[in-house]
Amino acid sequence: MAVRTLTIECPMCKGEIVVDADTGGVLSHKEFKKEVKSFDDFLKEQKSRSSDLEAKFAAAKEAQKNRAELLEKKFEAAKQNKDLKDPPPSINWD
């Protein structure tokens, strides 16, 4: 009787696992060979990463600036409507 095996990729280490289909036992494990990048590739990746981070920072800074302007507009609108005791509810719970 031939042994039925299943070959699957390990979700943790991306290695190859050979499993006995009848018993569920692991027959062998082949380690995933990760290719090593050169130092030049690493430097290029880091330079592009730094420019991406600068762009994200600029976008976050702009969002904060817009947020401050929006809060200022809401504050001015609330100052003009002094007769309102409570602001109208924005969420209807019923």
C-alpha positions, 0 to 999 in steps of 0.5 A: 500500500502506497503512502498518500502524502500532501504537500502544503506551504507552512503558513508561518515560515513559508516552508514546504511541509509533507504530511501523511494523508492517513495519519496527519503526521508530518513526514518532512519539512523543507525550509524556505530559502529567502533570497538575500538582497544586496546592500544597494537594493537595501539603500534604494528601498530605504530612500524610497521609504523615506520619501513615502514617509515624508509624503504621508507626514505632509498629508497628515499635517494637511489633515490636521490643518484642515481639522483646525480650520473646521473646528474654528468654523464650528466654534464661530457658528456656536458663538453666533447662536448663543441662544441655543442651550444644547447643540442639536443631537447628531445621533438619533438613538430612537 
